Amino acid sequence: MIKILNLYAGIGGNRKLWGGDIMVTAVEINPEIAKIYQDFFPNDKVIVADAHQYLLDHYNEFDFIWSSPPCPTHSILNRTGRHKTTRYPDMRLYQEIIFLQYNFKGDYVVENVNPYYEPLILPQYAGRHCFWSNFNISNLDIRSPKAITEMTKFEIMKYLDIYLDKNIYIKPNHCERQILRNCVHPELGLHIFNCAFKVKQKQLNEVFQ
């Protein structure tokens, strides 16, 4: 059974279609968000902790790692005046990419937004996301009816097929849609998982040929 580490798990958009014949450990720092994830995926192990530190401490316990570090400081929205603060890009993103590249023996993917600057490490692209990985990811562009920043909460829930019955706010953001906008579309999450699994299957087939 594949052991998976799902970091910065949110409410589990990427995880939704992976199926149940896997062992998933999800790490989410916000207790309210972690509770929603646990309700959606009761068989997963959910840990409320700092995902960045958890990766460093436990990376070698898993076969597959998905990490989605915080994206606001990398987003084009950081340069449009929407966020009324001046801030450095959060370089934990590149710390994790480099760490996994040189230390992790399994398959990994680090997901983030298309940044407002030229990426410091060349990513792969799928949909509206950048992915840094040690396996090939073919593009799957799942188009939303309109820009996700312009969609209502109900429109985003319908688009993701993920429904929440209450508003959860990610501080300091006071938008009830942010928790949903942070989700990787479940079909894209499944597509990337399948890309990784095919690599693993190919390697196994080569061993036994």
Summary of the structure (lengths in Angstrom):
residues: 209
radius of gyration: 16.8
end to end distance: 21.9
largest distance: 58.7
contacts: 602
relative contact order: 0.16
helix: 36%
strand: 15%
